[in-house]
């Protein structure tokens, strides 16, 4: 006999809460904030065939479903508190649920983010998580506060870079052939990204503006520039990439690093005088950062190579209604 809705929730998505005043089992979750703190809220949806492939391991999918939301909190400089999960399932598959919930809870526990409620229904596999975080009043990192003269930085794994997730997608599409070990490394980047929560916290009061890289570096940086009413020049040769991606053609490297998407790194701006503090913040968070450009007063995003020659921006970032 298959599980019913409430049995499913009780078995896989109900755990006692520690910080929430009220968690799963009532009509609403109740979160108590400390005096002087604000609540940061973000919501992301993942749809099978649109945001993830049917072949992804359920544990990795549980991780990614929460990771993409925690990345939004990181870009705001918020500390995770709790999350809710709304999930549509084509059928009740207990082995799949076991893996999915294990991946979700492993990342949630690593960041102190309690699952406090949600909803389940039957339908095409769709995941929707809402995250809640806290931060001191007035401390939020914004997209709208970059200033001319600021340096542009991007986070990445130590020894890694942007674009591995897109390289994996190109391999899945049959556009590039990768050795088995390389494919598994870049596939892991695509299916199990690491949200830069610790870095986001360290950048409070240091970065002038920030956004996470979800749809591609150029597209997401352009959102920040528009909101801040500034422009920028980016040296495409300084955008970090892994050794696996660096072994590919220059055209593919640029496509993956500049417009690849699914990186879930932070691109942020900071005054030039703060560069030593930025590097220190990254070391403390256990990640690397690379300086890739500078904010300018004139509007627009200009790309150059290492010799200062203009690079034509022939790539476009991911758009849900154009892809």
C-alpha positions as CSV (number, residue, x, y, z in Angstrom):
1,X,0.0,0.0,0.0
2,X,1.5,3.3,-1.1
3,X,1.9,6.2,1.3
4,X,-0.8,8.9,1.6
5,X,0.0,12.6,1.6
6,X,0.2,13.0,5.4
7,X,2.1,9.8,5.9
8,X,4.6,10.9,3.3
9,X,5.2,14.2,5.0
10,X,5.5,12.6,8.4
11,X,8.0,10.0,7.2
12,X,10.3,12.2,5.0
13,X,9.7,15.9,5.8
14,X,8.8,16.2,9.5
15,X,11.5,16.8,12.1
16,X,11.3,18.6,15.4
17,X,12.3,22.3,15.1
18,X,14.9,23.9,17.3
19,X,14.6,27.7,16.6
20,X,11.2,28.0,15.0
21,X,8.4,28.7,17.5
22,X,6.0,26.5,15.4
23,X,7.0,24.1,12.6
24,X,5.4,21.4,10.4
25,X,1.9,20.2,11.5
26,X,0.0,23.5,11.7
27,X,-1.4,25.9,9.2
28,X,1.6,28.3,9.5
29,X,5.1,28.1,10.7
30,X,6.1,30.8,13.2
31,X,9.6,32.3,13.3
32,X,10.8,34.5,16.1
33,X,13.4,37.1,15.2
34,X,15.7,38.8,17.6
35,X,15.4,42.5,18.2
36,X,17.2,44.6,15.6
37,X,17.0,41.8,13.0
38,X,15.2,41.7,9.6
39,X,13.8,38.7,7.8
40,X,15.1,37.9,4.3
41,X,12.8,35.7,2.1
42,X,13.4,34.1,-1.3
43,X,11.6,31.5,-3.3
44,X,12.9,29.4,-6.3
45,X,11.1,26.7,-8.3
46,X,12.8,23.7,-10.1
47,X,10.9,21.9,-12.8
48,X,12.0,18.6,-14.2
49,X,13.2,19.0,-17.8
50,X,13.6,22.7,-17.4
51,X,16.0,23.0,-14.4
52,X,17.2,19.5,-14.0
53,X,17.4,16.3,-16.0
54,X,15.4,13.1,-15.1
55,X,18.7,11.3,-14.6
56,X,19.9,13.3,-11.6
57,X,20.4,11.3,-8.4
58,X,17.6,12.2,-5.9
59,X,20.1,13.0,-3.2
60,X,21.8,15.6,-5.4
61,X,18.5,17.0,-6.4
62,X,17.5,17.5,-2.8
63,X,20.8,19.3,-2.2
64,X,20.4,21.5,-5.3
65,X,16.7,22.4,-4.6
66,X,17.8,24.0,-1.3
67,X,21.2,25.3,-2.6
68,X,19.8,27.6,-5.2
69,X,17.7,29.2,-2.5
70,X,20.5,29.5,0.0
71,X,22.5,31.2,-2.8
72,X,19.9,34.0,-2.8
73,X,20.3,34.5,1.0
74,X,24.1,34.5,0.5
75,X,23.8,37.3,-2.1
76,X,21.8,39.3,0.4
77,X,24.2,38.6,3.3
78,X,21.6,36.8,5.3
79,X,22.0,33.9,7.7
80,X,19.7,31.0,6.9
81,X,16.9,30.3,9.5
82,X,14.3,28.0,7.9
83,X,12.7,26.9,4.7
84,X,9.4,25.5,3.4
85,X,9.1,22.9,0.6
86,X,6.2,22.5,-1.9
87,X,6.6,19.4,-4.0
88,X,4.6,17.9,-6.8
89,X,5.3,14.2,-7.4
90,X,4.1,12.1,-10.4
91,X,3.9,9.1,-8.0
92,X,5.1,8.0,-4.5
93,X,8.5,6.5,-4.9
94,X,9.9,5.8,-1.4
95,X,13.4,5.1,-2.6
96,X,13.4,8.4,-4.4
97,X,12.0,10.3,-1.4
98,X,14.6,8.7,0.9
99,X,17.4,10.0,-1.3
100,X,15.9,13.4,-2.0
101,X,15.1,14.2,1.7
102,X,18.5,13.0,2.8
103,X,20.2,15.4,0.3
104,X,17.9,18.2,1.4
105,X,18.4,17.7,5.1
106,X,22.2,17.3,4.8
107,X,22.6,20.7,3.3
108,X,19.9,22.2,5.6
109,X,21.7,21.0,8.7
110,X,25.0,22.2,7.4
111,X,23.6,25.8,7.3
112,X,21.3,25.6,10.3
113,X,18.2,25.9,8.0
114,X,15.1,24.1,9.5
115,X,12.3,22.7,7.3
116,X,9.2,24.2,8.9
117,X,6.4,23.4,6.5
118,X,5.2,23.2,2.9
119,X,2.8,21.3,0.7
120,X,2.6,18.1,-1.4
121,X,0.5,17.2,-4.4
122,X,0.4,14.9,-7.4
123,X,1.7,16.2,-10.7
124,X,4.8,16.6,-12.9
125,X,7.9,16.6,-10.7
126,X,8.2,20.2,-9.5
127,X,10.1,21.6,-6.4
128,X,9.5,24.9,-4.9
129,X,11.4,26.0,-1.8
130,X,11.0,29.3,0.1
131,X,13.9,30.2,2.4
132,X,14.0,32.6,5.4
133,X,17.1,34.3,6.7
134,X,18.0,37.0,9.2
135,X,20.3,39.9,9.1
136,X,20.8,43.1,11.1
137,X,18.6,46.0,10.2
138,X,20.3,47.9,7.3
139,X,23.0,45.3,6.6
140,X,21.5,43.7,3.5
141,X,23.7,43.4,0.4
142,X,21.8,44.9,-2.5
143,X,22.0,45.0,-6.3
144,X,21.4,48.7,-6.4
145,X,24.4,50.2,-4.6
146,X,27.5,49.6,-6.8
147,X,29.5,52.8,-7.3
148,X,31.9,54.0,-10.0
149,X,35.4,53.0,-9.2
150,X,34.4,49.8,-7.3
151,X,36.2,46.6,-8.3
152,X,34.2,43.6,-9.5
153,X,34.8,40.3,-7.9
154,X,33.4,36.8,-8.4
155,X,33.7,33.8,-6.0
156,X,34.6,30.3,-6.9
157,X,35.9,27.1,-5.5
158,X,39.7,27.0,-4.7
159,X,41.3,25.7,-7.9
160,X,38.0,26.0,-9.8
161,X,36.0,28.7,-11.5
162,X,32.8,29.4,-13.4
163,X,31.3,27.4,-16.2
164,X,31.7,23.8,-15.2
165,X,27.9,23.3,-14.9
166,X,27.4,24.6,-18.4
167,X,30.2,22.3,-19.7
168,X,28.4,19.4,-18.2
169,X,25.2,20.5,-19.9
170,X,27.0,20.7,-23.2
171,X,28.2,17.1,-22.6
172,X,24.7,16.0,-21.9
173,X,23.5,17.7,-25.1
174,X,26.2,15.8,-27.1
175,X,28.0,19.0,-28.1
176,X,31.3,18.1,-26.4
177,X,32.9,14.8,-25.5
178,X,34.5,14.6,-22.1
179,X,36.6,11.8,-20.5
180,X,34.7,9.9,-17.8
181,X,36.5,11.5,-14.8
182,X,36.1,15.0,-16.2
183,X,32.4,14.5,-16.9
184,X,31.8,13.3,-13.4
185,X,33.6,16.4,-12.0
186,X,31.6,18.9,-14.0
187,X,28.4,17.0,-13.6
188,X,28.9,17.3,-9.8
189,X,29.2,21.1,-10.3
190,X,25.9,21.1,-12.2
191,X,23.9,18.9,-9.9
192,X,25.3,19.8,-6.5
193,X,26.4,23.5,-6.3
194,X,27.7,24.9,-3.1
195,X,25.9,28.1,-1.9
196,X,28.4,30.8,-0.6
197,X,26.6,31.6,2.6
198,X,29.7,32.1,4.7
199,X,31.1,34.5,2.1
200,X,27.9,36.4,1.9
201,X,28.0,36.9,5.7
202,X,31.6,38.0,5.6
203,X,30.9,40.6,2.9
204,X,28.3,42.5,5.0
205,X,29.7,46.0,5.5
206,X,32.5,45.3,3.0
207,X,30.8,44.7,-0.5
208,X,29.0,47.6,-2.0
209,X,26.6,45.4,-4.0
210,X,26.1,41.7,-4.8
211,X,24.1,39.2,-6.8
212,X,24.3,35.5,-7.2
213,X,25.3,33.9,-10.6
214,X,22.4,31.7,-11.5
215,X,21.6,32.5,-15.1
216,X,25.1,33.4,-16.3
217,X,27.7,36.0,-15.3
218,X,27.0,38.6,-18.0
219,X,23.3,38.5,-17.5
220,X,23.4,38.6,-13.7
221,X,26.0,41.3,-13.6
222,X,23.9,43.3,-16.0
223,X,21.0,43.2,-13.6
224,X,23.3,44.6,-10.9
225,X,24.5,47.4,-13.3
226,X,21.0,48.4,-14.3
227,X,19.8,48.5,-10.7
228,X,22.8,50.6,-9.7
229,X,22.6,52.9,-12.8
230,X,26.3,52.3,-13.6
231,X,28.4,50.5,-16.2
232,X,31.4,48.2,-16.1
233,X,34.4,46.8,-18.0
234,X,35.2,43.1,-17.5
235,X,38.4,41.4,-18.5
236,X,37.1,38.1,-19.8
237,X,40.5,36.5,-19.4
238,X,40.4,37.1,-15.7
239,X,37.1,35.2,-15.2
240,X,38.2,32.0,-13.3
241,X,37.8,28.6,-14.9
242,X,38.8,25.1,-13.8
243,X,41.5,23.1,-15.5
244,X,38.8,20.9,-17.0
245,X,37.2,23.9,-18.7
246,X,40.5,25.5,-19.6
247,X,41.3,22.4,-21.7
248,X,38.4,23.2,-24.0
249,X,38.3,25.6,-27.0
250,X,38.4,29.3,-26.2
251,X,35.0,29.8,-27.7
252,X,33.5,27.1,-25.4
253,X,35.4,28.5,-22.4
254,X,33.8,31.9,-22.9
255,X,30.4,30.6,-23.5
256,X,30.5,28.5,-20.3
257,X,32.1,31.2,-18.0
258,X,30.2,34.2,-19.3
259,X,26.8,32.8,-20.1
260,X,26.7,29.3,-18.7
261,X,24.5,29.7,-15.6
262,X,23.9,27.3,-12.7
263,X,27.2,28.5,-11.1
264,X,25.6,29.8,-7.9
265,X,28.6,31.9,-7.1
266,X,28.5,35.5,-5.9
267,X,29.5,38.4,-8.1
268,X,30.0,41.5,-6.0
269,X,31.5,45.0,-6.0
270,X,33.8,46.6,-3.4
271,X,35.9,49.7,-3.2
272,X,39.5,49.3,-4.4
273,X,40.8,50.2,-0.9
274,X,38.9,47.1,0.5
275,X,40.7,44.5,-1.7
276,X,42.8,43.1,1.1
277,X,39.7,42.7,3.3
278,X,37.9,41.0,0.4
279,X,40.6,38.4,0.1
280,X,40.7,37.9,3.9
281,X,36.9,37.4,3.9
282,X,37.2,34.8,1.2
283,X,39.9,32.9,3.0
284,X,37.8,32.9,6.2
285,X,34.9,31.5,4.2
286,X,37.0,28.8,2.6
287,X,36.5,29.9,-1.0
288,X,38.5,31.9,-3.6
289,X,37.6,35.2,-5.2
290,X,38.9,36.7,-8.5
291,X,38.9,40.4,-9.4
292,X,37.5,40.6,-13.0
293,X,36.7,44.2,-13.7
294,X,35.7,47.7,-12.5
295,X,32.5,49.7,-12.2
296,X,32.3,52.8,-14.3
297,X,29.9,55.8,-14.4
298,X,29.0,55.3,-18.1
299,X,26.2,52.8,-18.7
300,X,26.7,49.5,-20.4
301,X,28.8,46.4,-20.0
302,X,32.1,46.3,-21.9
303,X,34.2,43.2,-22.4
304,X,37.9,43.2,-23.1
305,X,40.6,40.6,-23.4
306,X,44.0,40.6,-21.5
307,X,45.4,43.1,-24.0
308,X,42.5,45.5,-23.6
309,X,41.0,44.7,-26.9
310,X,37.2,44.7,-27.1
311,X,35.4,41.4,-27.1
312,X,32.1,41.2,-28.8
313,X,29.4,39.9,-26.4
314,X,27.8,37.3,-28.6
315,X,26.4,35.2,-25.7
316,X,23.1,35.5,-23.9
317,X,22.3,34.3,-20.5
318,X,19.5,31.9,-19.6
319,X,16.0,33.2,-19.9
320,X,13.1,30.9,-18.9
321,X,10.8,32.1,-21.7
322,X,13.4,32.2,-24.5
323,X,15.5,29.1,-23.8
